[in-house]
Amino acid sequence: MKKQVVLAYSGGLDTSFCVIHLREQGYDVTTVTVNTGGFSPEELRRIEGLSPKLGAKAHRTLDARSELFQD
């Protein structure tokens, strides 16, 4: 069974490198972006499209705006 990892993913250079590096180390990588209001819809689409191109097994975007602003 392949090792699995979940990576907090912003779509920037550092976390994009981590996707590739972790894959090379034998991990199945799932990326997660937590939207706290700092991403435009276009940026979220770009991030969601980039992750699989880099080899991530899956990507999830979590909408945490209401939790952040209500708490």
C-alpha positions in Angstrom: 0.0 0.0 0.0 1.3 3.4 -1.0 1.9 6.0 1.7 -0.6 8.9 1.7 -0.3 12.5 2.7 -2.6 15.5 2.8 -0.9 18.8 1.9 -2.2 22.3 2.8 -2.0 23.8 -0.7 -2.0 27.4 -1.8 -1.0 26.9 -5.4 2.2 28.9 -4.9 5.7 27.8 -5.8 6.6 26.3 -2.4 3.5 24.1 -2.0 3.6 23.1 -5.7 7.2 21.9 -5.2 6.0 19.9 -2.2 3.5 18.0 -4.4 6.2 16.9 -6.8 8.7 16.2 -4.0 6.3 14.1 -2.0 5.3 12.1 -5.1 8.9 11.4 -5.8 9.2 10.1 -2.2 6.5 7.6 -2.9 3.4 9.3 -1.5 -0.1 9.6 -2.9 -0.7 13.4 -2.4 -4.1 14.9 -1.7 -4.0 18.7 -1.7 -6.4 20.9 0.4 -7.0 24.6 0.2 -8.9 26.3 3.0 -10.7 29.3 1.7 -10.9 31.9 4.5 -11.9 34.7 2.1 -8.5 35.5 0.6 -9.0 33.7 -2.8 -11.0 34.9 -5.7 -13.1 32.4 -7.6 -10.7 32.5 -10.5 -7.7 31.8 -8.2 -9.5 28.8 -6.6 -10.2 27.4 -10.1 -6.5 27.9 -11.0 -5.4 26.1 -7.8 -7.9 23.3 -8.4 -6.6 22.8 -11.9 -2.9 23.0 -11.1 -2.9 20.4 -8.3 -3.7 17.4 -10.5 -1.3 18.7 -13.3 1.4 18.4 -10.7 0.4 14.8 -9.9 -1.8 15.1 -6.8 -4.3 12.2 -6.5 -7.1 14.6 -5.4 -7.8 18.2 -4.4 -10.4 19.6 -2.1 -11.3 23.2 -1.4 -12.9 23.8 2.0 -15.0 26.9 2.4 -14.3 28.1 5.9 -15.4 31.7 5.5 -18.5 31.5 7.6 -16.8 29.6 10.4 -13.9 32.1 10.5 -16.1 35.2 10.6 -18.8 33.8 12.9 -16.3 32.6 15.5 
